[in-house]
Amino acid sequence: GLYDTEGYFVERAMKEAGIPVLAHCEDKNMVGHGAMNAGEKAKELGICGITNAVEDVIVARDILLAKETGVHLHLCHCSTKDSVKMVRIAKKDGVSVSAEVCPHHFAMTEDEIAGDDANYKMNPPLRSAADVEALVDGLADGTMEAISTDHAPHGEEEKKQSIAKAPFGIVGSETAYALSVTHLVKTGKLTPLQLVEKMSTNPCRILSVPGGTLSVGAPADITIADMDSEYVIDKNTFLSKGKNTPFDGAKVNGRVYYTIVGGNIVYPVSYTHLT
């Protein structure tokens, strides 16, 4: 009954796939009814917690499997200090592994959860200040190579429920750039070019897809933004149908003016083609 059947199938997939393996690291046998980080805030709210070990044991397992098989492993939305530590050690040991962090995991801690509000519920959950510090350090020293949104929109009625009952996930694409600029660039943790690498160049390299560069002949997928422009996040202005965010009302830097895909201006939507 304790045999790790999931690990068996992950190992088989790694051996047979021949392509990068992207892993959501969560030991479902350990989660139980957990709905937020297993810390003081969970105790205060009377909600079952999710320990760091839920993530860490799978990170360890998958790194060892990647070492054994030689397949490239990419760890999605890492949230714990020990995940960063294990990725750092694995890289030094020659394991082909990369990892990403989401803006909400380096921009907010569990201490900022405003009561029983499911807009703060995500998977992995918001962690401790020590975890946030480790994630930022990992991004700064190159251990964590990418920033992802983990965009997970939900309807208002779903998120009106208690944290214990509501679905996991928050809107990520609408706030990812501004949160990254505010908490990483404006704090001096990353340079503007390093942020470009984390959000564009490195993800393309990891997945072996074209893009992430302004070189002649590359796909014309470009974001034009002003890192110094300050504004207040207003969920009512989101283009996403989902408005579920814990960052509504947050003052941030980094206003996106244009998003260009394949040479076409897709944001703002009033523009249709770059002339």
C-alpha positions as CSV (number, residue, x, y, z in Angstrom):
1,G,0.0,0.0,0.0
2,L,3.0,2.3,0.5
3,Y,4.5,1.6,-2.9
4,D,5.0,4.8,-4.9
5,T,3.1,3.8,-8.1
6,E,3.1,7.4,-9.3
7,G,6.9,7.4,-9.0
8,Y,7.0,4.2,-11.0
9,F,5.1,5.7,-13.9
10,V,7.1,9.0,-13.8
11,E,10.3,7.0,-14.1
12,R,8.8,5.0,-17.1
13,A,7.7,8.3,-18.7
14,M,11.1,9.8,-18.3
15,K,12.8,6.8,-19.8
16,E,10.4,6.6,-22.8
17,A,9.5,10.2,-23.5
18,G,12.8,11.7,-24.7
19,I,11.5,15.2,-24.1
20,P,11.6,17.5,-21.1
21,V,9.4,16.4,-18.2
22,L,7.4,19.2,-16.4
23,A,6.5,18.3,-12.9
24,H,3.9,19.6,-10.5
25,C,5.4,18.4,-7.2
26,E,2.7,17.4,-4.8
27,D,2.4,14.2,-2.8
28,K,-1.3,13.8,-2.9
29,N,-1.2,11.2,-0.1
30,M,0.2,13.8,2.2
31,V,-2.2,16.7,1.3
32,G,-5.3,15.3,3.0
33,H,-7.8,18.2,3.4
34,G,-5.1,20.8,3.3
35,A,-6.1,24.1,1.8
36,M,-3.3,26.6,2.8
37,N,0.2,26.6,4.2
38,A,0.6,24.6,7.4
39,G,1.6,27.6,9.6
40,E,0.2,30.0,12.2
41,K,-2.3,31.5,9.8
42,A,-3.9,28.1,9.2
43,K,-4.1,27.5,12.9
44,E,-5.7,31.0,13.4
45,L,-8.3,30.3,10.7
46,G,-8.9,26.7,11.7
47,I,-8.0,25.4,8.2
48,C,-6.1,22.2,7.5
49,G,-2.5,23.0,6.4
50,I,-0.3,21.8,3.6
51,T,3.3,21.2,4.8
52,N,6.4,22.0,2.8
53,A,7.1,18.3,2.7
54,V,4.2,17.8,0.4
55,E,6.2,19.5,-2.3
56,D,9.7,18.6,-1.1
57,V,9.4,14.9,-1.2
58,I,8.3,14.9,-4.8
59,V,11.0,17.4,-5.8
60,A,13.6,15.0,-4.3
61,R,12.1,12.0,-5.9
62,D,11.9,13.5,-9.4
63,I,15.4,15.0,-9.2
64,L,16.8,11.5,-8.4
65,L,14.7,10.0,-11.3
66,A,16.1,12.7,-13.6
67,K,19.6,11.9,-12.5
68,E,19.0,8.2,-13.2
69,T,17.4,8.6,-16.6
70,G,19.3,11.6,-17.9
71,V,16.0,13.3,-19.0
72,H,15.6,17.0,-18.5
73,L,13.3,17.8,-15.5
74,H,11.5,21.1,-15.2
75,L,9.9,21.8,-11.8
76,C,6.8,23.9,-12.0
77,H,5.8,26.6,-9.5
78,C,8.2,25.9,-6.7
79,S,7.3,27.4,-3.3
80,T,9.6,26.1,-0.6
81,K,13.1,26.9,0.6
82,D,14.1,23.3,0.4
83,S,13.0,23.0,-3.3
84,V,15.5,25.8,-4.0
85,K,18.2,24.1,-2.0
86,M,17.6,20.7,-3.8
87,V,17.7,22.3,-7.3
88,R,20.9,24.1,-6.4
89,I,22.5,20.9,-5.2
90,A,21.2,18.9,-8.2
91,K,22.7,21.4,-10.7
92,K,26.1,21.3,-9.0
93,D,25.8,17.5,-9.2
94,G,25.3,17.7,-13.0
95,V,21.6,16.8,-13.0
96,S,19.7,18.3,-16.0
97,V,17.1,20.2,-14.0
98,S,15.4,23.7,-14.2
99,A,12.8,25.3,-12.1
100,E,10.3,28.2,-12.0
101,V,8.7,30.5,-9.4
102,C,5.4,32.2,-9.6
103,P,5.0,35.9,-8.7
104,H,2.5,35.3,-6.0
105,H,5.0,33.0,-4.3
106,F,7.7,35.7,-4.1
107,A,5.4,38.7,-3.7
108,M,3.3,37.6,-0.7
109,T,3.5,35.4,2.4
110,E,0.9,33.5,4.3
111,D,1.0,36.2,6.9
112,E,-0.8,38.5,4.5
113,I,-3.8,36.3,4.0
114,A,-6.8,38.5,4.9
115,G,-9.1,36.2,6.8
116,D,-11.0,33.3,5.2
117,D,-10.7,34.7,1.7
118,A,-10.4,32.1,-1.0
119,N,-8.7,34.6,-3.4
120,Y,-5.6,33.8,-1.4
121,K,-6.0,30.1,-2.1
122,M,-3.5,28.6,-4.6
123,N,-1.6,25.4,-5.1
124,P,1.2,25.3,-3.9
125,P,0.0,27.7,-1.2
126,L,1.4,31.0,0.0
127,R,4.4,30.1,2.2
128,S,6.4,31.6,5.0
129,A,8.8,34.6,4.8
130,A,11.7,32.3,5.0
131,D,10.5,30.4,1.9
132,V,9.9,33.7,0.0
133,E,13.5,34.8,0.8
134,A,14.9,31.6,-0.5
135,L,12.8,31.8,-3.7
136,V,14.0,35.3,-4.4
137,D,17.7,34.3,-3.7
138,G,17.2,31.4,-6.0
139,L,16.0,33.7,-8.8
140,A,18.8,36.1,-8.2
141,D,21.6,33.5,-8.3
142,G,20.2,31.7,-11.3
143,T,19.1,28.5,-9.5
144,M,15.5,29.2,-10.4
145,E,15.6,30.0,-14.1
146,A,12.1,31.0,-14.9
147,I,9.0,33.0,-13.7
148,S,5.6,31.6,-14.7
149,T,2.1,32.8,-14.1
150,D,0.3,29.6,-13.0
151,H,-2.8,31.5,-14.4
152,A,-5.9,29.8,-12.9
153,P,-9.1,31.8,-13.2
154,H,-12.3,30.9,-11.4
155,G,-15.8,32.2,-11.2
156,E,-16.8,34.6,-8.4
157,E,-19.2,32.2,-6.9
158,E,-16.6,29.5,-6.6
159,K,-14.2,31.9,-4.8
160,K,-16.9,33.2,-2.4
161,Q,-16.7,29.9,-0.6
162,S,-14.4,29.3,2.4
163,I,-10.7,28.6,1.8
164,A,-11.4,25.1,2.9
165,K,-14.0,24.5,0.1
166,A,-13.1,26.8,-2.7
167,P,-11.0,25.6,-5.7
168,F,-7.3,26.4,-5.8
169,G,-5.9,29.0,-8.1
170,I,-5.7,32.7,-8.9
171,V,-5.5,34.9,-12.0
172,G,-1.8,35.2,-12.9
173,S,-1.4,36.6,-16.4
174,E,-2.8,40.0,-15.6
175,T,-0.4,40.8,-12.8
176,A,2.7,38.7,-13.4
177,Y,4.9,41.4,-15.0
178,A,4.0,44.2,-12.6
179,L,4.5,42.0,-9.5
180,S,7.9,40.8,-10.9
181,V,9.1,44.4,-11.6
182,T,7.9,45.6,-8.2
183,H,9.3,42.8,-6.1
184,L,12.4,41.9,-8.0
185,V,13.7,44.7,-10.2
186,K,12.6,47.7,-8.0
187,T,14.1,46.0,-5.0
188,G,17.4,45.4,-6.8
189,K,17.2,41.6,-6.7
190,L,17.2,41.3,-10.5
191,T,18.3,43.6,-13.3
192,P,15.7,44.5,-16.1
193,L,17.6,42.1,-18.5
194,Q,17.6,39.3,-15.9
195,L,13.8,39.7,-15.6
196,V,13.5,39.4,-19.4
197,E,15.6,36.2,-19.2
198,K,13.3,34.7,-16.5
199,M,10.1,35.6,-18.2
200,S,11.0,35.1,-21.9
201,T,14.5,33.9,-22.9
202,N,14.9,31.0,-20.4
203,P,11.4,29.5,-20.8
204,C,11.9,29.3,-24.6
205,R,15.3,27.7,-24.1
206,I,14.0,25.2,-21.6
207,L,11.1,24.2,-23.8
208,S,13.1,24.4,-27.1
209,V,10.6,26.7,-28.7
210,P,11.3,29.7,-30.8
211,G,11.2,33.2,-29.2
212,G,12.7,35.0,-26.3
213,T,14.9,37.2,-28.4
214,L,14.7,40.3,-30.6
215,S,17.0,38.8,-33.2
216,V,16.3,39.2,-36.9
217,G,14.0,36.4,-38.1
218,A,12.8,35.5,-34.6
219,P,9.0,35.4,-33.9
220,A,7.7,39.0,-33.4
221,D,6.3,38.2,-30.0
222,I,7.1,41.4,-28.0
223,T,5.8,43.1,-24.9
224,I,6.3,46.9,-24.6
225,A,6.2,48.1,-21.0
226,D,7.3,50.9,-18.7
227,M,9.0,49.7,-15.5
228,D,8.8,53.1,-13.9
229,S,5.0,53.5,-14.5
230,E,3.2,53.1,-11.2
231,Y,-0.5,52.1,-10.9
232,V,-2.9,50.3,-8.6
233,I,-4.1,46.8,-9.6
234,D,-7.8,46.9,-10.2
235,K,-9.3,43.5,-10.9
236,N,-12.3,45.1,-12.6
237,T,-10.0,46.1,-15.5
238,F,-8.8,42.6,-16.1
239,L,-9.5,41.2,-19.6
240,S,-9.6,37.8,-18.1
241,K,-13.1,36.7,-17.1
242,G,-11.6,35.6,-13.9
243,K,-11.1,38.3,-11.2
244,N,-9.8,36.1,-8.5
245,T,-6.7,37.8,-7.2
246,P,-5.3,38.6,-3.7
247,F,-3.5,41.6,-5.3
248,D,-6.5,43.8,-6.0
249,G,-5.7,47.3,-4.7
250,A,-1.9,46.7,-4.6
251,K,0.3,49.6,-5.8
252,V,2.8,48.3,-8.4
253,N,5.4,49.4,-11.0
254,G,5.5,48.0,-14.5
255,R,2.7,49.0,-16.8
256,V,2.3,47.0,-20.0
257,Y,1.3,49.2,-23.0
258,Y,1.5,46.7,-25.9
259,T,1.6,43.0,-26.4
260,I,2.6,41.9,-29.9
261,V,2.2,38.3,-31.1
262,G,3.4,37.4,-34.5
263,G,3.6,41.0,-35.5
264,N,0.0,41.7,-34.5
265,I,-0.9,43.9,-31.6
266,V,-3.2,41.8,-29.4
267,Y,-3.2,44.2,-26.5
268,P,-4.7,46.7,-26.3
269,V,-7.5,45.1,-28.2
270,S,-8.3,48.3,-30.1
271,Y,-5.2,47.7,-32.2
272,T,-5.1,44.8,-34.7
273,H,-1.8,45.1,-36.6
274,L,1.6,46.8,-36.2
275,T,2.1,49.4,-38.9
